[in-house]
Amino acid sequence: MKRAYLQVMTAWLILVSSMPGDQAAWAQTLPAGPRALCLPGIYLNDPVDCLPAGPSDYRTQLAEEGIILPLAPLPAVVPSPGLIDLPYRYGEVRTPNAPVYGSVEDAQRANRKAAIRRIDSSFSYISYTDEAVIDGKRFYMVEYGSWMTAADVSRVGSASRFQGLEFKATPLNAFGWILAPVESKRTPGSEIADFTGRTLNRYEVVQIYATQKVGELEWYQIGPEEWIPEKAEWQRSIGRVIPNTRPPVGVTGDRWIEVNLFEQTLAVYDHYQLVFATLVASGIEPFWTRPGLFQIAEKLETTPMRGAFEPDQSDAYYLEDVPWTMYFDQARALHGAYWHNGFGFPRSHGCVNLSVGDAHWIFDWANAGEWVYVWDPSGKTPTDPALYTAGAP
């Protein structure tokens, strides 16, 4: 350190001696004492023996905002993509009151009177384990010996491949996933159009070092001189996780799952450390996911789900082989959702929808009896028990 200081001091003296007379005279008027610049670093206190200017001043300002250069990555990895694999293929039922036939021959003849049952829900998905193409027409075996026609079923190409993050240690700051494309700005607020030219896309992960409210919007600092708003156009731009290793009130032990209804995120804690986090899709109004403290009552690798809430059955649903299901509040469950990719926004009938891979990770981690803490930091989700039915996907 002393040798480096002498080198900087020598460079400074050479610079002064090479200045024109008037600039050299100006340099000589600087306050007495060491005039050398400090080595580039962070100086939260006056170093006294050097001038913390230039790069040091910039790095110190960033450090005061919680940003240390070079930026450290999150201590996390994306889990194995093998968690997404399922032994089922799925199809959306597109025909009202669609028939299920007792043989592929009956399905080929499309004799609806020969149907052994019908799928009459307005929102329906089937799983199939085999298919056949006969005379150019495709058929799906939805259960052993039972078939449906491609005229009634539209194949689901693949479940969402979105996956959350598995953590090796609890990060020091908040982080989140981009929900809608948004261009970052150099300063928070909309008055100055100082855009960076960098557009962040859906499901991109960012760290959040500071927040600042400007007008009606919160702005999040995601890097040096880089900010994004909480909303982009008409929808939220980011789903955040704010690590909190203190157990919620009522939790016994050091393991729990936290569901944040405002952020539409889920965090898993083990031994008081964050071990997993991801986006979810919870209940949409008026079928909110109920806030409270619950415990996983039952785990099922796969299960059918069906039901309706409206008297006219207009919202009836029928879902086959829902994977990695963990019931925690009557019919409300954590489970994989193969039928959509809308994670980060409410859209269920009360369940907590997860991508298939994320549901699989949590299913492998969780035991019956694990705590599930559901809350809404905004306070907008009702807590009156009278407003809640048993729940649904």
C-alpha positions as CSV (number, residue, x, y, z in Angstrom):
1,M,0.0,0.0,0.0
2,K,2.8,2.4,0.9
3,R,4.7,1.7,-2.3
4,A,1.5,2.2,-4.3
5,Y,0.9,5.5,-2.6
6,L,4.4,6.7,-3.4
7,Q,3.8,5.8,-7.0
8,V,0.6,7.8,-7.2
9,M,2.4,10.8,-5.4
10,T,5.2,10.6,-7.9
11,A,2.8,10.6,-10.9
12,W,1.1,13.6,-9.4
13,L,4.3,15.6,-9.0
14,I,5.3,14.8,-12.6
15,L,1.9,15.9,-13.8
16,V,2.2,19.2,-11.9
17,S,5.8,19.9,-13.2
18,S,4.7,19.3,-16.8
19,M,1.8,21.8,-16.5
20,P,2.0,25.3,-18.1
21,G,3.1,28.0,-15.7
22,D,-0.4,29.2,-14.8
23,Q,-1.8,25.6,-14.3
24,A,1.2,24.6,-12.2
25,A,0.7,27.7,-10.1
26,W,-2.9,26.7,-9.6
27,A,-1.8,23.2,-8.5
28,Q,0.5,24.8,-6.0
29,T,-2.4,26.6,-4.4
30,L,-4.2,23.4,-3.4
31,P,-4.4,22.8,0.4
32,A,-1.3,21.7,2.1
33,G,-0.8,18.0,2.7
34,P,-0.8,14.9,0.4
35,R,-2.3,15.8,-3.0
36,A,-2.3,12.4,-4.5
37,L,-5.6,10.7,-5.6
38,C,-6.6,7.7,-3.5
39,L,-6.2,4.4,-5.2
40,P,-9.6,3.4,-6.8
41,G,-11.7,2.0,-4.0
42,I,-14.6,2.7,-1.6
43,Y,-14.0,5.3,1.1
44,L,-17.0,5.7,3.3
45,N,-14.9,7.8,5.7
46,D,-12.3,10.5,4.8
47,P,-9.0,8.7,4.2
48,V,-7.1,11.9,5.3
49,D,-3.9,10.9,3.5
50,C,-5.3,11.0,0.0
51,L,-8.0,12.5,-2.1
52,P,-11.0,10.1,-2.7
53,A,-11.9,11.7,-6.0
54,G,-12.6,10.4,-9.5
55,P,-13.3,6.6,-9.7
56,S,-13.1,6.4,-5.9
57,D,-15.8,9.0,-5.5
58,Y,-18.1,7.2,-8.0
59,R,-17.5,3.8,-6.3
60,T,-18.2,5.3,-2.9
61,Q,-21.5,6.8,-4.1
62,L,-22.6,3.5,-5.5
63,A,-21.6,1.7,-2.2
64,E,-23.8,4.1,-0.3
65,E,-26.6,3.0,-2.6
66,G,-25.8,-0.6,-1.9
67,I,-24.0,-1.3,-5.1
68,I,-20.5,-2.8,-5.0
69,L,-18.5,-3.0,-8.2
70,P,-18.1,-5.4,-9.9
71,L,-21.7,-6.4,-9.5
72,A,-21.9,-9.8,-7.8
73,P,-24.3,-12.3,-9.4
74,L,-27.1,-13.9,-7.4
75,P,-26.0,-17.0,-5.4
76,A,-28.4,-19.1,-7.4
77,V,-28.8,-21.5,-10.3
78,V,-31.7,-22.6,-12.5
79,P,-32.8,-26.1,-11.4
80,S,-32.4,-29.1,-13.6
81,P,-34.6,-28.9,-16.7
82,G,-35.5,-32.5,-16.1
83,L,-38.0,-31.4,-13.5
84,I,-40.2,-30.2,-16.4
85,D,-40.6,-33.6,-17.9
86,L,-44.0,-35.3,-17.5
87,P,-45.2,-38.8,-18.5
88,Y,-48.3,-37.2,-20.0
89,R,-49.3,-35.3,-23.1
90,Y,-52.1,-32.8,-22.9
91,G,-54.9,-31.4,-25.1
92,E,-57.4,-28.6,-24.8
93,V,-61.0,-29.7,-25.4
94,R,-62.4,-27.2,-28.0
95,T,-65.8,-28.7,-28.6
96,P,-68.7,-28.2,-26.2
97,N,-70.0,-31.4,-24.7
98,A,-67.2,-33.3,-26.4
99,P,-67.7,-37.1,-26.6
100,V,-65.3,-39.8,-25.3
101,Y,-65.6,-43.1,-27.1
102,G,-65.1,-46.6,-25.8
103,S,-62.9,-47.6,-28.8
104,V,-60.9,-46.0,-31.5
105,E,-63.3,-47.6,-34.0
106,D,-66.2,-45.7,-32.5
107,A,-64.1,-42.5,-32.5
108,Q,-63.3,-43.1,-36.2
109,R,-67.0,-43.4,-37.0
110,A,-67.7,-40.3,-34.9
111,N,-71.0,-41.9,-33.7
112,R,-71.8,-39.5,-30.9
113,K,-74.5,-41.8,-29.7
114,A,-71.8,-44.4,-28.9
115,A,-70.0,-42.0,-26.5
116,I,-69.4,-43.5,-23.1
117,R,-69.2,-40.1,-21.5
118,R,-68.9,-36.4,-22.4
119,I,-66.7,-33.5,-21.3
120,D,-69.0,-30.6,-20.8
121,S,-67.0,-28.0,-18.9
122,S,-66.2,-24.7,-20.7
123,F,-62.6,-24.9,-19.6
124,S,-61.3,-28.4,-20.1
125,Y,-58.0,-30.2,-20.7
126,I,-57.4,-33.9,-21.1
127,S,-54.2,-36.0,-20.9
128,Y,-53.4,-38.7,-23.3
129,T,-50.9,-41.5,-23.3
130,D,-51.2,-42.7,-26.9
131,E,-52.4,-41.5,-30.3
132,A,-53.3,-43.0,-33.7
133,V,-53.6,-41.6,-37.2
134,I,-56.2,-43.5,-39.3
135,D,-57.1,-42.4,-42.8
136,G,-55.4,-39.1,-42.2
137,K,-57.4,-38.4,-39.0
138,R,-55.8,-38.2,-35.6
139,F,-57.2,-39.8,-32.4
140,Y,-56.1,-39.6,-28.7
141,M,-56.3,-42.3,-26.1
142,V,-57.3,-40.3,-23.0
143,E,-57.5,-43.4,-20.7
144,Y,-57.0,-47.0,-21.4
145,G,-59.5,-48.0,-24.1
146,S,-61.1,-44.5,-24.3
147,W,-60.6,-42.2,-27.3
148,M,-61.3,-38.7,-28.5
149,T,-60.9,-37.2,-31.9
150,A,-58.6,-34.4,-33.0
151,A,-61.8,-32.6,-34.2
152,D,-62.6,-32.1,-30.5
153,V,-59.1,-31.8,-29.0
154,S,-56.3,-29.4,-29.8
155,R,-52.9,-30.7,-28.6
156,V,-50.9,-28.6,-26.1
157,G,-47.4,-28.4,-27.6
158,S,-45.5,-28.3,-24.3
159,A,-45.9,-27.0,-20.8
160,S,-44.2,-23.7,-19.9
161,R,-40.4,-24.1,-19.5
162,F,-40.1,-21.2,-17.1
163,Q,-38.2,-22.1,-13.9
164,G,-37.4,-20.2,-10.8
165,L,-34.1,-20.1,-9.0
166,E,-32.4,-22.5,-6.5
167,F,-30.3,-20.6,-4.0
168,K,-27.0,-21.5,-2.4
169,A,-27.2,-18.7,0.1
170,T,-29.7,-15.9,0.9
171,P,-29.0,-12.9,-1.3
172,L,-28.2,-9.6,0.3
173,N,-30.8,-7.6,-1.7
174,A,-34.1,-8.0,-3.4
175,F,-34.5,-9.5,-6.9
176,G,-37.2,-10.3,-9.3
177,W,-38.4,-11.4,-12.7
178,I,-39.4,-9.0,-15.5
179,L,-43.0,-9.5,-16.3
180,A,-43.4,-7.2,-19.4
181,P,-40.8,-5.7,-21.7
182,V,-39.5,-2.4,-20.2
183,E,-36.7,0.0,-21.2
184,S,-34.6,1.1,-18.3
185,K,-33.8,4.7,-17.5
186,R,-30.7,6.5,-16.0
187,T,-32.8,8.2,-13.4
188,P,-36.1,7.4,-11.7
189,G,-39.3,9.1,-12.8
190,S,-40.9,10.0,-16.2
191,E,-40.1,13.7,-16.5
192,I,-36.7,13.1,-18.2
193,A,-36.5,10.8,-21.2
194,D,-33.0,9.5,-20.3
195,F,-33.6,6.0,-21.5
196,T,-30.6,3.7,-21.5
197,G,-31.5,1.9,-24.7
198,R,-31.5,-1.4,-22.9
199,T,-34.8,-3.3,-23.0
200,L,-35.4,-6.0,-20.4
201,N,-37.6,-8.9,-21.5
202,R,-40.1,-11.2,-19.8
203,Y,-38.7,-13.6,-17.2
204,E,-35.3,-11.9,-17.2
205,V,-33.9,-11.8,-13.7
206,V,-32.7,-8.5,-12.1
207,Q,-31.3,-7.5,-8.7
208,I,-32.9,-4.5,-6.9
209,Y,-30.5,-2.3,-5.0
210,A,-32.8,0.6,-4.1
211,T,-36.4,1.9,-4.4
212,Q,-37.7,5.4,-4.9
213,K,-41.2,6.7,-5.2
214,V,-41.7,9.3,-7.9
215,G,-45.3,10.5,-8.3
216,E,-47.6,7.5,-8.0
217,L,-45.0,4.9,-9.1
218,E,-42.3,3.0,-7.3
219,W,-39.0,2.9,-9.2
220,Y,-36.4,0.1,-8.7
221,Q,-32.7,0.5,-9.2
222,I,-31.4,-2.5,-11.0
223,G,-27.8,-1.3,-11.6
224,P,-25.6,1.8,-11.6
225,E,-27.7,4.6,-13.1
226,E,-30.3,2.1,-14.2
227,W,-34.0,2.2,-13.1
228,I,-37.2,0.6,-14.1
229,P,-40.8,1.4,-13.0
230,E,-43.1,-0.9,-11.0
231,K,-45.5,-0.7,-14.0
232,A,-44.8,-0.7,-17.7
233,E,-47.8,0.8,-19.6
234,W,-50.9,-0.8,-17.9
235,Q,-49.3,-3.8,-16.2
236,R,-46.7,-4.6,-13.5
237,S,-43.2,-4.7,-14.9
238,I,-41.6,-6.9,-12.2
239,G,-42.4,-9.6,-9.7
240,R,-40.1,-9.2,-6.7
241,V,-38.8,-11.4,-3.9
242,I,-37.6,-9.5,-0.8
243,P,-35.7,-12.1,1.3
244,N,-36.9,-12.4,4.9
245,T,-35.3,-15.2,6.8
246,R,-37.4,-14.5,10.0
247,P,-40.3,-17.0,10.2
248,P,-43.8,-15.7,10.0
249,V,-45.8,-15.5,13.2
250,G,-47.1,-19.0,14.1
251,V,-44.5,-21.0,12.1
252,T,-42.7,-23.5,14.2
253,G,-39.4,-24.8,13.0
254,D,-37.0,-23.5,10.3
255,R,-38.9,-24.4,7.1
256,W,-41.7,-22.6,5.4
257,I,-43.1,-21.5,2.1
258,E,-44.1,-17.8,1.6
259,V,-46.6,-16.8,-1.1
260,N,-46.7,-13.0,-1.8
261,L,-50.0,-12.2,-3.5
262,F,-49.0,-8.7,-4.4
263,E,-45.7,-9.6,-6.0
264,Q,-47.1,-12.9,-7.3
265,T,-43.9,-14.7,-6.1
266,L,-43.1,-17.7,-3.9
267,A,-40.1,-18.2,-1.7
268,V,-39.0,-21.4,0.1
269,Y,-37.0,-21.1,3.3
270,D,-35.0,-24.0,4.9
271,H,-32.8,-23.6,8.0
272,Y,-33.8,-19.9,8.0
273,Q,-32.2,-19.5,4.5
274,L,-33.8,-18.8,1.1
275,V,-33.4,-22.0,-0.9
276,F,-35.8,-21.4,-3.8
277,A,-37.9,-18.6,-5.3
278,T,-40.2,-18.2,-8.4
279,L,-43.2,-16.6,-9.9
280,V,-46.8,-17.8,-9.3
281,A,-50.3,-17.2,-10.6
282,S,-52.7,-17.0,-7.7
283,G,-56.5,-16.5,-7.5
284,I,-58.1,-13.8,-9.5
285,E,-60.9,-11.6,-8.0
286,P,-63.4,-12.8,-6.7
287,F,-61.7,-16.2,-6.4
288,W,-58.7,-14.9,-4.4
289,T,-56.2,-17.1,-2.7
290,R,-57.0,-16.7,0.9
291,P,-54.3,-15.0,3.1
292,G,-53.3,-16.9,6.2
293,L,-51.0,-19.5,7.7
294,F,-51.7,-23.1,6.5
295,Q,-50.0,-26.5,6.3
296,I,-49.7,-28.9,3.5
297,A,-52.3,-31.5,4.1
298,E,-51.9,-33.8,1.1
299,K,-49.4,-34.4,-1.7
300,L,-50.4,-36.0,-5.0
301,E,-48.0,-36.6,-7.9
302,T,-51.0,-36.2,-10.2
303,T,-54.7,-35.6,-9.7
304,P,-57.8,-34.6,-11.7
305,M,-59.6,-31.3,-10.8
306,R,-63.1,-30.2,-11.7
307,G,-65.8,-28.0,-10.4
308,A,-67.7,-24.7,-10.9
309,F,-68.6,-21.6,-8.8
310,E,-71.2,-19.8,-10.9
311,P,-74.8,-21.1,-10.5
312,D,-75.1,-21.5,-14.3
313,Q,-71.9,-23.5,-14.5
314,S,-70.4,-21.0,-16.9
315,D,-67.1,-21.2,-15.2
316,A,-66.9,-25.0,-15.0
317,Y,-63.5,-26.5,-15.3
318,Y,-62.2,-30.0,-16.0
319,L,-58.5,-30.7,-15.7
320,E,-56.9,-34.1,-16.0
321,D,-53.6,-35.2,-14.4
322,V,-52.7,-31.9,-12.7
323,P,-49.1,-32.6,-11.7
324,W,-47.2,-32.1,-8.4
325,T,-50.3,-31.1,-6.3
326,M,-49.9,-30.0,-2.6
327,Y,-53.2,-29.1,-0.9
328,F,-52.9,-26.6,1.9
329,D,-56.3,-24.8,2.3
330,Q,-59.3,-27.0,1.5
331,A,-59.3,-27.3,-2.3
332,R,-56.6,-24.7,-2.7
333,A,-53.3,-26.2,-3.6
334,L,-49.8,-25.5,-4.9
335,H,-49.6,-27.3,-8.2
336,G,-48.1,-27.3,-11.7
337,A,-50.2,-25.6,-14.4
338,Y,-49.5,-27.1,-17.9
339,W,-52.3,-25.0,-19.5
340,H,-50.8,-21.5,-19.3
341,N,-47.6,-19.4,-19.1
342,G,-49.1,-16.5,-17.3
343,F,-46.9,-16.6,-14.2
344,G,-46.5,-13.3,-12.4
345,F,-50.2,-12.4,-12.7
346,P,-53.4,-13.7,-10.9
347,R,-55.5,-16.0,-13.0
348,S,-56.6,-19.1,-10.9
349,H,-59.8,-19.9,-9.0
350,G,-57.8,-19.8,-5.7
351,C,-55.0,-22.2,-6.1
352,V,-51.3,-21.2,-6.5
353,N,-50.4,-22.1,-10.0
354,L,-46.7,-22.9,-10.7
355,S,-44.8,-23.9,-13.7
356,V,-44.5,-27.7,-13.9
357,G,-40.7,-27.6,-13.2
358,D,-41.2,-25.3,-10.1
359,A,-44.1,-27.4,-8.7
360,H,-41.9,-30.5,-9.1
361,W,-39.0,-28.8,-7.2
362,I,-41.3,-27.8,-4.3
363,F,-43.0,-31.2,-4.3
364,D,-39.6,-32.9,-3.9
365,W,-38.6,-30.5,-1.1
366,A,-41.9,-30.4,0.9
367,N,-43.3,-32.8,3.4
368,A,-46.9,-33.1,4.6
369,G,-47.2,-30.5,7.3
370,E,-44.9,-27.9,5.8
371,W,-46.0,-24.3,6.6
372,V,-47.5,-22.2,3.8
373,Y,-47.7,-18.5,4.6
374,V,-49.9,-16.5,2.2
375,W,-50.0,-12.8,2.5
376,D,-50.6,-9.6,0.6
377,P,-48.3,-6.7,1.7
378,S,-50.6,-4.2,-0.2
379,G,-53.5,-5.2,2.0
380,K,-55.8,-5.4,-1.1
381,T,-56.7,-9.1,-0.8
382,P,-59.8,-9.5,1.5
383,T,-59.3,-11.5,4.7
384,D,-63.0,-12.0,5.6
385,P,-63.5,-15.8,5.7
386,A,-67.1,-15.3,4.5
387,L,-65.8,-14.3,1.1
388,Y,-64.0,-17.6,0.5
389,T,-65.2,-20.9,-0.9
390,A,-63.2,-24.1,-0.9
391,G,-61.1,-22.9,-3.8
392,A,-60.0,-24.4,-7.1
393,P,-57.3,-24.4,-9.7
